[in-house]
Amino acid sequence: MVVCGSLSSWIVKNIIENTGSLYHRVTYRLQVKPFNLEQTNRFLKENNGVQLTQKHILKLYMVLGGIPLYLGQIKKGKSSDQIIDDICFNGEGLLFDEMKEYAAQLENKLKVFQMQTQTRKQIFLAFVSANGVNPNKHSEKLLSNIVTLEDLFTE
């Protein structure tokens, strides 16, 4: 079985780290990286016959990220703006629903963050867990909910 996709975090969570029947059955991981700008330029010219200025190719690269699947959708004879419109904003474009999916994930993460950070202490704990904290005499007490924020910032 070959698994691939642009949402690698989903693949890792639901397939690679899943403890079902495929657990620890990955025999090979092939890291496929996007094209760099030079490779993108060459791909568009050689595979699609696209002749655009460097500025327009850069614009496409910034939007599509050098992903061959997306670059393969580009047809010659259109400007970079038309290509981006076709792929990203046309109802039948390859990336039309992509932002909705990312927005839904972001909205869920924001809801969780808002629930976890309703007080100053919770905000600090979220910050500490995300970024770490230099040990001090109050940090362990804070994590065990014995100390208040005021204890941390007074002295």
C-alpha positions, 0 to 999 in steps of 0.5 A: 500500500502506498499512502501519499497526500498534502496533509501529512499531519493527517497521514501521520496521526491516522495511519503511521501512529495508528495502533490498528492492524498497520501499526509499525508496518511502515517499511519505507518512507520516501520523502518527496519535497516540492520543487524549488523555484528553478525546478518549478520554472523548468517543469512549467516550460518542459512539461506544460509549455508555459512561457511566463515572466520570472515575476509570474512564475514567482507568483505561481510558486508562492501560491502553489508551493512548487507542488508538481500536482498543482503545477501540472494543472497549469495550461499555457496561454493564461496569466499567473492571475488567471491560473491562480483564479482557475486553481484556487477560486473556480468551483472546480479548481483543484484547491477550491475547497482546500482553504475551507478544510484548513479554516475548519481545522484552525477554527477547532484549534482556536476553540480549544485554545479559547477554552484553555485560556479563559484566565490569566493563569491558564494563558500563562500555563498555555504559554509555558507548555508551548514555549517552556519556562526557565525554572524558578522557585514558583514554576513547579508550584504553578504547574501544580496549581499552588501558586498564582500569577501574582506570585510569579510577577511580584518579588 
